[in-house]
Amino acid sequence: MKKQTACEYESEIVKSLKSGFQTGEIAEHLRGCADCRETSKVALFFQTNLMNEPPPKNLPVAGLIWWKSRLREKQRAGERVAQPILIVQTAAAAGFAGLLVWLFGSDVLQISLSDALGRVFNSLTQILFPMFIGLTCFAVICFTLILVLRRLMPEK
């Protein structure tokens, strides 16, 4: 047994609203049927508001709109995923700054900031020269590997 969801006069009511001619039978049915009255209200709304307006010009392609919406959805998902990381990074930076203030503000280290910076700058000469040599060697090794791989790879 099928349950009827729409009135059988619905299509006739829409046709009569489009043509502007209403028979007595349809007018009498509209007085008694709430579904058809609702249908006529919706049809009149569309007829008066949307049919009189000119069609929009230069509509974008539907695929472009879909692609942009998917891209926006992915960006929002990325932002939601990155929020906890940003919160943890901010908390870590604040904790580190607080630790530095506590260490240099109290007498735990028994060293002043100027003494600490002086020691760092004095040790830079001991650190920079070996680091420069190591980075230069690394660059030479990488450059040599690139040249060797170019010779070994077949040409297309």
N, CA, C and O atoms as a DFTB+ gen file, in Angstrom:
624 C
 N C O
     1  1       0.828      -1.171       0.000
     2  2       0.000       0.000       0.000
     3  2       0.874       1.236       0.000
     4  3       1.654       1.430       0.932
     5  1       0.768       2.077      -1.015
     6  2       1.565       3.279      -1.128
     7  2       0.886       4.427      -0.409
     8  3      -0.330       4.607      -0.479
     9  1       1.700       5.190       0.277
    10  2       1.174       6.368       0.942
    11  2       1.353       7.555       0.007
    12  3       2.453       7.788      -0.494
    13  1       0.303       8.292      -0.227
    14  2       0.358       9.423      -1.145
    15  2       0.956      10.613      -0.399
    16  3       0.496      10.976       0.684
    17  1       1.995      11.216      -0.997
    18  2       2.664      12.318      -0.319
    19  2       2.266      13.668      -0.884
    20  3       2.419      14.676      -0.194
    21  1       1.768      13.732      -2.093
    22  2       1.388      15.010      -2.688
    23  2      -0.041      14.908      -3.208
    24  3      -0.547      13.824      -3.497
    25  1      -0.662      16.058      -3.314
    26  2      -2.039      16.118      -3.801
    27  2      -2.040      15.953      -5.319
    28  3      -1.100      16.373      -5.994
    29  1      -3.096      15.342      -5.850
    30  2      -3.159      15.129      -7.301
    31  2      -3.412      16.423      -8.063
    32  3      -3.183      16.476      -9.272
    33  1      -3.876      17.458      -7.390
    34  2      -4.147      18.751      -8.035
    35  2      -2.901      19.650      -8.076
    36  3      -2.940      20.739      -8.650
    37  1      -1.819      19.204      -7.479
    38  2      -0.641      20.058      -7.339
    39  2      -0.111      20.546      -8.687
    40  3       0.143      21.740      -8.848
    41  1       0.057      19.662      -9.638
    42  2       0.589      20.071     -10.950
    43  2      -0.391      21.004     -11.668
    44  3       0.035      21.930     -12.357
    45  1      -1.692      20.770     -11.513
    46  2      -2.676      21.640     -12.149
    47  2      -2.652      23.035     -11.534
    48  3      -2.834      24.028     -12.238
    49  1      -2.431      23.113     -10.235
    50  2      -2.357      24.416      -9.564
    51  2      -1.148      25.194     -10.052
    52  3      -1.247      26.392     -10.317
    53  1      -0.021      24.535     -10.172
    54  2       1.188      25.213     -10.664
    55  2       0.977      25.681     -12.095
    56  3       1.367      26.797     -12.437
    57  1       0.365      24.848     -12.946
    58  2       0.083      25.248     -14.331
    59  2      -0.858      26.439     -14.377
    60  3      -0.666      27.349     -15.185
    61  1      -1.872      26.447     -13.521
    62  2      -2.826      27.562     -13.536
    63  2      -2.169      28.850     -13.046
    64  3      -2.515      29.930     -13.524
    65  1      -1.242      28.762     -12.116
    66  2      -0.532      29.955     -11.657
    67  2       0.388      30.495     -12.743
    68  3       0.549      31.709     -12.874
    69  1       0.995      29.599     -13.524
    70  2       1.858      30.041     -14.621
    71  2       1.048      30.728     -15.712
    72  3       1.466      31.746     -16.262
    73  1      -0.112      30.161     -16.017
    74  2      -0.932      30.737     -17.098
    75  2      -1.727      31.943     -16.629
    76  3      -2.112      32.786     -17.439
    77  1      -1.976      32.033     -15.330
    78  2      -2.757      33.148     -14.807
    79  2      -4.254      32.907     -14.857
    80  3      -5.028      33.788     -14.484
    81  1      -4.680      31.744     -15.304
    82  2      -6.102      31.410     -15.406
    83  2      -6.418      30.314     -14.414
    84  3      -5.783      29.259     -14.414
    85  1      -7.428      30.574     -13.547
    86  2      -7.794      29.613     -12.519
    87  2      -9.264      29.238     -12.672
    88  3     -10.129      30.111     -12.741
    89  1      -9.539      27.955     -12.725
    90  2     -10.925      27.504     -12.840
    91  2     -11.573      27.489     -11.468
    92  3     -10.890      27.577     -10.448
    93  1     -12.867      27.380     -11.448
    94  2     -13.604      27.345     -10.192
    95  2     -13.271      26.112      -9.382
    96  3     -13.225      26.156      -8.152
    97  1     -13.039      25.009     -10.079
    98  2     -12.709      23.760      -9.390
    99  2     -11.385      23.886      -8.643
   100  3     -11.261      23.417      -7.511
   101  1     -10.401      24.515      -9.270
   102  2      -9.093      24.676      -8.639
   103  2      -9.197      25.644      -7.473
   104  3      -8.604      25.409      -6.420
   105  1      -9.950      26.743      -7.647
   106  2     -10.121      27.711      -6.560
   107  2     -10.810      27.062      -5.366
   108  3     -10.435      27.317      -4.222
   109  1     -11.805      26.234      -5.620
   110  2     -12.509      25.554      -4.532
   111  2     -11.589      24.552      -3.837
   112  3     -11.631      24.408      -2.615
   113  1     -10.755      23.857      -4.621
   114  2      -9.819      22.896      -4.039
   115  2      -8.790      23.624      -3.171
   116  3      -8.411      23.119      -2.115
   117  1      -8.332      24.809      -3.605
   118  2      -7.353      25.563      -2.823
   119  2      -7.909      25.953      -1.458
   120  3      -7.167      25.995      -0.476
   121  1      -9.186      26.233      -1.390
   122  2      -9.780      26.607      -0.101
   123  2      -9.759      25.426       0.876
   124  3      -9.662      25.629       2.086
   125  1      -9.847      24.213       0.366
   126  2      -9.953      23.050       1.239
   127  2      -8.654      22.290       1.475
   128  3      -8.579      21.508       2.423
   129  1      -7.627      22.490       0.647
   130  2      -6.400      21.675       0.740
   131  2      -5.232      22.553       1.214
   132  3      -4.845      23.499       0.528
   133  1      -4.674      22.231       2.391
   134  2      -3.562      23.010       2.948
   135  2      -2.271      22.787       2.149
   136  3      -1.479      23.716       1.992
   137  1      -2.052      21.574       1.647
   138  2      -0.842      21.292       0.855
   139  2      -0.822      22.121      -0.420
   140  3       0.215      22.662      -0.804
   141  1      -1.978      22.215      -1.073
   142  2      -2.039      22.977      -2.327
   143  2      -1.900      24.470      -2.066
   144  3      -1.334      25.188      -2.890
   145  1      -2.404      24.947      -0.939
   146  2      -2.221      26.372      -0.609
   147  2      -0.726      26.658      -0.405
   148  3      -0.219      27.687      -0.851
   149  1      -0.040      25.752       0.263
   150  2       1.405      25.920       0.468
   151  2       2.146      25.883      -0.866
   152  3       3.061      26.672      -1.099
   153  1       1.741      24.961      -1.736
   154  2       2.358      24.873      -3.065
   155  2       2.134      26.158      -3.845
   156  3       3.044      26.634      -4.524
   157  1       0.928      26.730      -3.758
   158  2       0.644      27.968      -4.497
   159  2       1.455      29.130      -3.939
   160  3       1.890      29.995      -4.698
   161  1       1.666      29.165      -2.622
   162  2       2.496      30.230      -2.038
   163  2       3.935      30.143      -2.546
   164  3       4.543      31.150      -2.908
   165  1       4.459      28.929      -2.565
   166  2       5.840      28.739      -3.036
   167  2       5.944      29.082      -4.520
   168  3       6.886      29.755      -4.938
   169  1       4.993      28.630      -5.303
   170  2       5.022      28.912      -6.741
   171  2       4.898      30.400      -7.003
   172  3       5.595      30.930      -7.868
   173  1       4.022      31.095      -6.271
   174  2       3.895      32.549      -6.434
   175  2       5.174      33.267      -6.042
   176  3       5.568      34.235      -6.693
   177  1       5.826      32.801      -4.982
   178  2       7.089      33.414      -4.567
   179  2       8.123      33.299      -5.678
   180  3       8.768      34.284      -6.038
   181  1       8.281      32.090      -6.223
   182  2       9.255      31.901      -7.291
   183  2       8.871      32.686      -8.535
   184  3       9.733      33.239      -9.218
   185  1       7.599      32.733      -8.823
   186  2       7.144      33.425     -10.030
   187  2       7.386      34.924      -9.916
   188  3       7.843      35.540     -10.879
   189  1       7.095      35.525      -8.774
   190  2       7.249      36.974      -8.640
   191  2       8.686      37.389      -8.396
   192  3       9.116      38.428      -8.896
   193  1       9.438      36.606      -7.644
   194  2      10.789      37.032      -7.270
   195  2      11.874      36.575      -8.234
   196  3      12.826      37.311      -8.494
   197  1      11.736      35.382      -8.758
   198  2      12.838      34.848      -9.551
   199  2      12.606      34.916     -11.054
   200  3      13.565      35.041     -11.815
   201  1      11.368      34.836     -11.494
   202  2      11.105      34.817     -12.928
   203  2      11.273      36.196     -13.564
   204  3      11.600      36.292     -14.747
   205  1      11.058      37.246     -12.807
   206  2      11.154      38.588     -13.363
   207  2      12.584      39.105     -13.411
   208  3      12.870      40.076     -14.111
   209  1      13.473      38.470     -12.679
   210  2      14.868      38.898     -12.658
   211  2      15.597      38.352     -13.878
   212  3      15.340      37.227     -14.307
   213  1      16.506      39.150     -14.439
   214  2      17.287      38.623     -15.570
   215  2      18.267      37.567     -15.068
   216  3      18.712      37.618     -13.922
   217  1      18.593      36.627     -15.918
   218  2      19.547      35.594     -15.483
   219  2      20.922      36.216     -15.240
   220  3      21.303      37.153     -15.940
   221  1      21.657      35.717     -14.275
   222  2      22.970      36.280     -13.986
   223  2      23.930      36.034     -15.144
   224  3      23.852      35.025     -15.845
   225  1      24.832      36.984     -15.317
   226  2      25.819      36.887     -16.404
   227  2      27.147      36.415     -15.836
   228  3      27.446      36.616     -14.659
   229  1      27.920      35.796     -16.676
   230  2      29.274      35.348     -16.346
   231  2      29.302      34.444     -15.114
   232  3      30.065      34.684     -14.177
   233  1      28.489      33.434     -15.123
   234  2      28.520      32.457     -14.037
   235  2      29.783      31.611     -14.146
   236  3      30.156      31.202     -15.246
   237  1      30.447      31.344     -13.020
   238  2      31.623      30.483     -13.097
   239  2      31.217      29.042     -13.382
   240  3      30.073      28.641     -13.167
   241  1      32.165      28.294     -13.862
   242  2      31.937      26.892     -14.175
   243  2      31.695      26.133     -12.867
   244  3      32.339      26.410     -11.855
   245  1      30.780      25.191     -12.892
   246  2      30.424      24.441     -11.685
   247  2      31.628      23.674     -11.146
   248  3      31.789      23.559      -9.931
   249  1      32.467      23.155     -12.018
   250  2      33.653      22.422     -11.575
   251  2      34.616      23.309     -10.801
   252  3      35.252      22.863      -9.846
   253  1      34.719      24.579     -11.222
   254  2      35.598      25.513     -10.528
   255  2      35.073      25.801      -9.127
   256  3      35.843      25.849      -8.168
   257  1      33.777      25.989      -9.010
   258  2      33.173      26.235      -7.702
   259  2      33.392      25.020      -6.799
   260  3      33.737      25.173      -5.627
   261  1      33.193      23.825      -7.334
   262  2      33.391      22.604      -6.556
   263  2      34.845      22.475      -6.116
   264  3      35.120      22.130      -4.967
   265  1      35.783      22.753      -7.037
   266  2      37.205      22.656      -6.735
   267  2      37.587      23.647      -5.639
   268  3      38.330      23.299      -4.721
   269  1      37.082      24.885      -5.727
   270  2      37.399      25.888      -4.715
   271  2      36.830      25.502      -3.354
   272  3      37.469      25.718      -2.324
   273  1      35.644      24.940      -3.352
   274  2      35.051      24.537      -2.069
   275  2      35.848      23.391      -1.449
   276  3      36.047      23.374      -0.234
   277  1      36.301      22.445      -2.246
   278  2      37.121      21.353      -1.730
   279  2      38.457      21.884      -1.189
   280  3      38.935      21.439      -0.145
   281  1      39.053      22.847      -1.920
   282  2      40.312      23.434      -1.488
   283  2      40.120      24.170      -0.164
   284  3      40.941      24.044       0.744
   285  1      39.038      24.934      -0.056
   286  2      38.752      25.653       1.180
   287  2      38.522      24.679       2.333
   288  3      38.946      24.933       3.460
   289  1      37.857      23.578       2.052
   290  2      37.611      22.559       3.071
   291  2      38.918      21.948       3.558
   292  3      39.092      21.719       4.755
   293  1      39.839      21.685       2.629
   294  2      41.138      21.123       3.009
   295  2      41.956      22.126       3.820
   296  3      42.645      21.747       4.768
   297  1      41.878      23.420       3.444
   298  2      42.612      24.430       4.190
   299  2      42.077      24.550       5.612
   300  3      42.851      24.664       6.563
   301  1      40.771      24.525       5.754
   302  2      40.183      24.599       7.093
   303  2      40.563      23.375       7.915
   304  3      40.825      23.491       9.112
   305  1      40.595      22.211       7.289
   306  2      41.003      21.000       8.004
   307  2      42.454      21.114       8.451
   308  3      42.797      20.709       9.562
   309  1      43.302      21.660       7.595
   310  2      44.701      21.862       7.958
   311  2      44.861      22.835       9.104
   312  3      45.705      22.641       9.979
   313  1      44.048      23.885       9.104
   314  2      44.106      24.847      10.199
   315  2      43.652      24.203      11.510
   316  3      44.232      24.452      12.567
   317  1      42.609      23.375      11.431
   318  2      42.126      22.708      12.643
   319  2      43.176      21.738      13.178
   320  3      43.340      21.606      14.391
   321  1      43.885      21.061      12.279
   322  2      44.911      20.108      12.705
   323  2      46.096      20.845      13.321
   324  3      46.704      20.353      14.271
   325  1      46.428      22.021      12.789
   326  2      47.599      22.758      13.253
   327  2      47.353      23.513      14.559
   328  3      48.315      23.941      15.197
   329  1      46.113      23.687      14.974
   330  2      45.828      24.442      16.194
   331  2      46.470      23.837      17.443
   332  3      47.089      24.579      18.205
   333  1      46.355      22.533      17.693
   334  2      47.019      21.995      18.890
   335  2      48.538      22.149      18.838
   336  3      49.175      22.372      19.867
   337  1      49.109      22.033      17.661
   338  2      50.557      22.195      17.526
   339  2      50.955      23.616      17.881
   340  3      51.940      23.830      18.587
   341  1      50.195      24.588      17.394
   342  2      50.475      25.990      17.681
   343  2      50.332      26.274      19.172
   344  3      51.131      27.020      19.739
   345  1      49.332      25.692      19.805
   346  2      49.133      25.892      21.246
   347  2      50.314      25.324      22.028
   348  3      50.817      25.966      22.949
   349  1      50.756      24.126      21.665
   350  2      51.880      23.499      22.376
   351  2      53.163      24.295      22.142
   352  3      53.954      24.467      23.069
   353  1      53.384      24.784      20.915
   354  2      54.571      25.582      20.640
   355  2      54.567      26.873      21.448
   356  3      55.598      27.279      21.985
   357  1      53.415      27.513      21.533
   358  2      53.309      28.757      22.295
   359  2      53.564      28.496      23.774
   360  3      54.265      29.265      24.431
   361  1      52.998      27.415      24.298
   362  2      53.214      27.076      25.705
   363  2      54.692      26.751      25.968
   364  3      55.237      27.134      27.003
   365  1      55.327      26.055      25.040
   366  2      56.743      25.720      25.210
   367  2      57.608      26.976      25.176
   368  3      58.531      27.117      25.979
   369  1      57.316      27.886      24.255
   370  2      58.092      29.125      24.178
   371  2      57.896      29.962      25.441
   372  3      58.851      30.536      25.964
   373  1      56.656      30.029      25.930
   374  2      56.401      30.778      27.161
   375  2      57.102      30.124      28.348
   376  3      57.658      30.816      29.201
   377  1      57.077      28.809      28.404
   378  2      57.769      28.093      29.482
   379  2      59.274      28.302      29.431
   380  3      59.916      28.485      30.466
   381  1      59.839      28.274      28.223
   382  2      61.281      28.494      28.070
   383  2      61.651      29.913      28.474
   384  3      62.655      30.127      29.153
   385  1      60.837      30.886      28.057
   386  2      61.102      32.277      28.437
   387  2      61.002      32.436      29.951
   388  3      61.821      33.122      30.561
   389  1      59.997      31.801      30.557
   390  2      59.869      31.870      32.011
   391  2      61.050      31.226      32.719
   392  3      61.523      31.730      33.738
   393  1      61.519      30.120      32.183
   394  2      62.679      29.440      32.766
   395  2      63.918      30.322      32.688
   396  3      64.680      30.416      33.651
   397  1      64.120      30.971      31.539
   398  2      65.282      31.862      31.407
   399  2      65.192      33.029      32.382
   400  3      66.187      33.398      33.005
   401  1      64.006      33.608      32.516
   402  2      63.833      34.720      33.462
   403  2      64.113      34.235      34.876
   404  3      64.771      34.932      35.648
   405  1      63.628      33.061      35.222
   406  2      63.840      32.528      36.563
   407  2      65.326      32.230      36.811
   408  3      65.860      32.534      37.877
   409  1      65.992      31.623      35.796
   410  2      67.408      31.284      35.978
   411  2      68.280      32.524      36.121
   412  3      69.144      32.581      36.996
   413  1      68.057      33.519      35.263
   414  2      68.897      34.705      35.316
   415  2      68.414      35.704      36.363
   416  3      69.179      36.566      36.796
   417  1      67.170      35.598      36.768
   418  2      66.645      36.514      37.772
   419  2      66.988      36.083      39.181
   420  3      67.146      36.921      40.069
   421  1      67.101      34.816      39.387
   422  2      67.435      34.337      40.740
   423  2      68.927      34.045      40.807
   424  3      69.657      34.216      39.830
   425  1      69.344      33.618      41.934
   426  2      70.768      33.334      42.127
   427  2      71.088      31.866      41.904
   428  3      72.075      31.359      42.438
   429  1      70.265      31.175      41.121
   430  2      70.497      29.755      40.882
   431  2      71.772      29.556      40.098
   432  3      72.595      28.714      40.458
   433  1      71.952      30.318      39.030
   434  2      73.154      30.164      38.212
   435  2      74.348      30.929      38.784
   436  3      75.497      30.578      38.515
   437  1      74.087      31.942      39.548
   438  2      75.112      32.829      40.093
   439  2      76.010      33.353      38.982
   440  3      77.233      33.417      39.111
   441  1      75.350      33.729      37.877
   442  2      76.055      34.299      36.734
   443  2      75.151      35.356      36.122
   444  3      73.935      35.176      36.057
   445  1      75.724      36.424      35.688
   446  2      74.906      37.483      35.100
   447  2      74.745      37.216      33.604
   448  3      75.461      36.407      33.014
   449  1      73.800      37.909      33.024
   450  2      73.524      37.732      31.596
   451  2      74.714      38.175      30.755
   452  3      75.032      37.544      29.746
   453  1      75.367      39.245      31.160
   454  2      76.523      39.722      30.387
   455  2      77.669      38.712      30.442
   456  3      78.347      38.491      29.438
   457  1      77.889      38.098      31.605
   458  2      78.933      37.070      31.699
   459  2      78.599      35.863      30.815
   460  3      79.474      35.297      30.160
   461  1      77.321      35.484      30.809
   462  2      76.912      34.332      30.000
   463  2      77.102      34.633      28.523
   464  3      77.625      33.796      27.788
   465  1      76.685      35.818      28.072
   466  2      76.860      36.178      26.659
   467  2      78.339      36.291      26.304
   468  3      78.733      35.921      25.198
   469  1      79.161      36.792      27.216
   470  2      80.603      36.872      26.969
   471  2      81.211      35.499      26.776
   472  3      82.046      35.306      25.893
   473  1      80.799      34.543      27.596
   474  2      81.312      33.178      27.452
   475  2      80.882      32.559      26.122
   476  3      81.652      31.834      25.492
   477  1      79.640      32.849      25.696
   478  2      79.162      32.317      24.425
   479  2      79.976      32.889      23.279
   480  3      80.417      32.142      22.405
   481  1      80.185      34.209      23.266
   482  2      80.947      34.827      22.179
   483  2      82.402      34.369      22.177
   484  3      82.996      34.237      21.107
   485  1      82.984      34.126      23.331
   486  2      84.363      33.632      23.392
   487  2      84.469      32.213      22.852
   488  3      85.486      31.842      22.265
   489  1      83.420      31.423      23.050
   490  2      83.481      30.045      22.570
   491  2      83.096      29.913      21.099
   492  3      83.284      28.849      20.510
   493  1      82.557      30.985      20.492
   494  2      82.176      30.906      19.086
   495  2      83.370      30.620      18.181
   496  3      83.237      29.893      17.197
   497  1      84.510      31.169      18.496
   498  2      85.687      30.914      17.658
   499  2      86.066      29.438      17.701
   500  3      86.545      28.889      16.709
   501  1      85.856      28.805      18.830
   502  2      86.160      27.384      18.940
   503  2      85.114      26.542      18.217
   504  3      85.406      25.413      17.821
   505  1      83.913      27.062      18.040
   506  2      82.827      26.308      17.411
   507  2      82.747      26.582      15.914
   508  3      82.541      25.656      15.130
   509  1      82.905      27.835      15.508
   510  2      82.669      28.213      14.118
   511  2      83.664      27.588      13.143
   512  3      83.262      27.133      12.073
   513  1      84.928      27.555      13.480
   514  2      85.913      27.031      12.536
   515  2      85.684      25.553      12.232
   516  3      85.665      25.193      11.055
   517  1      85.510      24.677      13.220
   518  2      85.215      23.273      12.891
   519  2      83.872      23.109      12.168
   520  3      83.729      22.257      11.290
   521  1      82.899      23.931      12.546
   522  2      81.613      23.836      11.877
   523  2      81.744      24.251      10.408
   524  3      81.131      23.628       9.541
   525  1      82.531      25.288      10.116
   526  2      82.754      25.721       8.740
   527  2      83.442      24.627       7.936
   528  3      83.076      24.375       6.787
   529  1      84.419      23.989       8.523
   530  2      85.131      22.904       7.838
   531  2      84.174      21.736       7.573
   532  3      84.187      21.157       6.486
   533  1      83.355      21.394       8.551
   534  2      82.398      20.295       8.387
   535  2      81.371      20.592       7.302
   536  3      81.073      19.714       6.492
   537  1      80.828      21.791       7.262
   538  2      79.840      22.150       6.235
   539  2      80.473      22.182       4.848
   540  3      79.839      21.790       3.868
   541  1      81.708      22.643       4.761
   542  2      82.398      22.653       3.469
   543  2      82.608      21.224       2.970
   544  3      82.375      20.932       1.797
   545  1      83.041      20.346       3.848
   546  2      83.222      18.937       3.459
   547  2      81.890      18.325       3.029
   548  3      81.837      17.596       2.039
   549  1      80.815      18.614       3.761
   550  2      79.492      18.101       3.407
   551  2      79.065      18.597       2.026
   552  3      78.518      17.825       1.237
   553  1      79.306      19.863       1.726
   554  2      78.939      20.420       0.422
   555  2      79.739      19.763      -0.693
   556  3      79.189      19.473      -1.755
   557  1      81.029      19.523      -0.470
   558  2      81.875      18.877      -1.485
   559  2      81.393      17.452      -1.732
   560  3      81.340      17.010      -2.879
   561  1      81.047      16.739      -0.685
   562  2      80.562      15.358      -0.836
   563  2      79.248      15.342      -1.618
   564  3      79.066      14.518      -2.514
   565  1      78.335      16.251      -1.281
   566  2      77.054      16.313      -2.005
   567  2      77.263      16.645      -3.477
   568  3      76.650      16.025      -4.345
   569  1      78.120      17.616      -3.762
   570  2      78.394      18.003      -5.149
   571  2      79.012      16.835      -5.920
   572  3      78.653      16.597      -7.073
   573  1      79.933      16.109      -5.294
   574  2      80.559      14.955      -5.935
   575  2      79.527      13.862      -6.210
   576  3      79.535      13.261      -7.284
   577  1      78.650      13.603      -5.262
   578  2      77.607      12.597      -5.466
   579  2      76.686      12.975      -6.630
   580  3      76.299      12.114      -7.421
   581  1      76.342      14.234      -6.733
   582  2      75.483      14.680      -7.838
   583  2      76.173      14.439      -9.169
   584  3      75.554      13.941     -10.109
   585  1      77.458      14.792      -9.257
   586  2      78.188      14.578     -10.514
   587  2      78.284      13.085     -10.852
   588  3      78.108      12.710     -12.012
   589  1      78.555      12.242      -9.877
   590  2      78.677      10.804     -10.117
   591  2      77.321      10.230     -10.545
   592  3      77.261       9.429     -11.477
   593  1      76.254      10.623      -9.887
   594  2      74.933      10.115     -10.238
   595  2      74.495      10.566     -11.633
   596  3      73.809       9.824     -12.336
   597  1      74.880      11.755     -12.029
   598  2      74.547      12.218     -13.381
   599  2      75.242      11.383     -14.447
   600  3      74.673      11.118     -15.506
   601  1      76.464      10.972     -14.166
   602  2      77.189      10.166     -15.142
   603  2      76.644       8.742     -15.199
   604  3      76.625       8.128     -16.265
   605  1      76.203       8.215     -14.063
   606  2      75.712       6.841     -14.018
   607  2      74.294       6.687     -14.533
   608  3      73.927       5.618     -15.020
   609  1      73.500       7.722     -14.436
   610  2      72.098       7.624     -14.872
   611  2      72.013       7.657     -16.393
   612  3      72.703       8.446     -17.039
   613  1      71.177       6.810     -16.959
   614  2      71.049       6.819     -18.428
   615  2      70.274       8.064     -18.883
   616  3      69.407       8.583     -18.180
   617  1      70.626       8.508     -20.077
   618  2      69.920       9.673     -20.636
   619  2      68.613       9.225     -21.235
   620  3      68.489       8.094     -21.706
   621  1      67.647      10.104     -21.219
   622  2      66.331       9.765     -21.767
   623  2      66.242      10.107     -23.220
   624  3      65.204       9.888     -23.843
